[in-house]
């Protein structure tokens, strides 16, 4: 999973990269808020981000506020790191759109645990998005079946989107989960039985 780290402290940034790579994360490293915002515009958007609160150009809370306004970035899991110890700052950071908050100096095991939580939440969001896409496709299929079907008045074949005529059983099997077992209704049985006994 890709993680964007943005911190103007070179030593801390190097330590973050070293630990995250050791924990099998793919790291995108930025030295300030401006670089971080540019990296967020990349096609391969990271799923997780660690922003320092105080950075040149753009600070962590402003990055959080802005990325929450962009649909493609809104689901990103963001951890703010800061040396601010005041409880009001914690509240301010979370209200800016951060998902989590960790105070410097922090324990590496604690950061790893918080990243695991973030990874789990991101994975659940991706699974949910895939399920929603499946449901939307299923709904489209149901609507297509519920619409007007061009059917031959003589042979009862149905014309599909490719302008091919198919038996009704074949058409419904392809566009739904319906399965068929063939039998003879009483009226047909009587009609065909009379023909056989003549």
Residue pairs with C-beta under 8 A, 6 or more apart in sequence:
1 25
1 26
1 46
1 47
1 48
1 119
1 122
2 25
2 26
2 27
2 28
2 44
2 45
2 46
2 47
2 48
3 20
3 25
3 26
3 27
3 28
3 46
3 47
3 48
3 49
3 50
3 115
4 27
4 28
4 30
4 36
4 39
4 40
4 46
4 48
4 49
4 50
5 13
5 16
5 17
5 20
5 27
5 28
5 29
5 30
5 49
5 50
6 30
6 31
6 32
6 33
6 35
6 36
6 39
6 49
6 50
6 51
6 52
6 55
6 60
6 63
7 13
7 16
7 30
7 31
7 50
7 51
7 52
7 55
7 81
8 31
8 32
8 52
8 54
8 55
8 56
9 52
10 31
12 52
12 104
13 29
13 31
16 27
16 50
17 27
17 29
19 108
19 111
19 112
20 27
20 115
21 27
23 112
23 115
25 48
25 115
28 39
28 42
28 46
30 36
30 38
30 39
32 55
32 56
32 57
32 58
33 51
33 55
33 56
33 57
33 58
33 59
33 60
33 62
33 63
34 56
34 57
34 58
35 57
36 49
36 51
36 55
36 58
36 63
37 58
37 63
37 66
39 46
40 46
40 49
40 63
40 67
40 73
45 72
45 73
45 76
46 76
47 76
47 77
47 119
47 122
48 76
48 77
48 78
48 79
48 115
48 118
48 119
48 122
49 63
49 76
49 77
49 78
49 79
50 78
50 79
50 81
51 60
51 63
51 64
51 78
51 79
51 80
51 81
51 98
52 59
52 60
52 80
52 81
52 82
53 59
53 60
53 61
53 80
53 81
53 82
53 83
53 84
53 89
53 93
54 60
54 82
54 83
60 80
60 81
60 82
60 93
60 96
60 98
61 80
61 92
61 93
61 96
61 97
61 98
62 96
63 78
64 78
64 80
64 93
64 96
64 97
64 98
65 96
65 97
67 73
67 74
67 76
67 78
67 97
68 74
68 97
75 122
75 125
76 122
77 99
77 100
77 118
77 119
77 121
77 122
78 97
78 98
78 99
78 100
79 98
79 99
79 100
79 101
79 102
79 111
79 114
79 115
79 118
80 93
80 96
80 98
80 100
80 101
80 102
81 101
81 102
81 103
81 104
81 106
82 89
82 93
82 101
82 103
82 104
83 103
83 104
84 103
85 103
90 101
93 101
94 101
99 118
99 121
100 114
100 117
100 118
102 110
102 111
102 114
141 175
141 176
142 176
144 175
145 172
145 175
145 176
149 158
149 171
150 158
150 159
151 157
151 158
151 159
151 168
152 158
152 159
152 165
155 165
156 167
156 168
157 165
157 166
157 167
157 168
158 165
158 166
158 167
158 168
158 171
159 165
159 166
160 166
160 171
160 174
166 174
169 180
172 178
172 180
173 179
173 180
184 192
